[in-house]
Amino acid sequence: MPTKELSSAELHLWNIVENNPDKIAKMSIVKLSQFANVSTATIVRTMQKMGYSGYTSYREALKLKSKSNSTFAVLNEADDKIRSVITKNEIEMNNTLHNLNYSTIEDSISMTKQAKIVYLFARGLSESIAHEMMVKLQLTGKYCEFHSDPNIIMTIANKLNRDALAIFITLNGETDELVKAAKTLRKNDIPILTFTTNPAGSILTSSTLSFIGYKSKTNYFPEYEVRSRLPLQIMTRIFCDAYSVRTNFFKAN
């Protein structure tokens, strides 16, 4: 995942890379440097900011998703603009999966199992994800509540006991009422599990455990806060499925 904002040259390069995945997979770093009219140092620095060890690791990742394995056959028929849309989502998914930590999954499951009650908090477009997560946990027998109203969130944050678990689902980790509620819960020693895509989000300083997904720099609705929640959906789905397995709710044949 990116650790710093991209410079104008790096953003220029990344847009070229996202829009030409098939070409890039066959290019050496020197060829890409000439193709994008940037230095090789800029290429390496950009790839590192976007979550790869360097250009080689990024190109290898592209090769694994090439036409030959038919992972996304629709890419073969799409024009460059539609291909970039599909690739954006593929990159978000793959990088989010790459960011998953096995110990975090296991520890978060244990923390959820131990809690007598689970409270889920989310705002905006993340609310539907929290609602789905609540339903799945309830199906396993876990008592859960979901709240999105700012006043109710703060009221509950001030009343929770230590046998409860708070789960926050927030794309940027900066939603004011969620950050304030998390600080209150932290002060009262309430365990907090957070799902976000911002590794520098303010809410993380109060979180006990966190899942951090990958969010693409590209936003097709730049004037509105309607960014894709795909990384959050992937992480919460994996958590719920893993919880079902570990609690023996799901029994394989």
Secondary structure, DSSP 4 states (H G I P E B T S, - for coil): --SSPPPHHHHHHHHHHHH-HHHHTT--HHHHHHHHT--HHHHHHHHHHTT-SSHHHHHHHHHHTSGGGTTTGGGGTS-HHHHHHHHHHHHHHHHHHHH--HHHHHHHHHHHHH-SEEEEEE-GGGHHHHHHHHHHHHHTT--EEEE--HHHHHHHHTT--TTEEEEEE-SSS--HHHHHHHHHHHHTT--EEEEES-TT-GGGGG-SEEEE----S--SSTTSS----HHHHHHHHHHHHHHHHHTTSS---
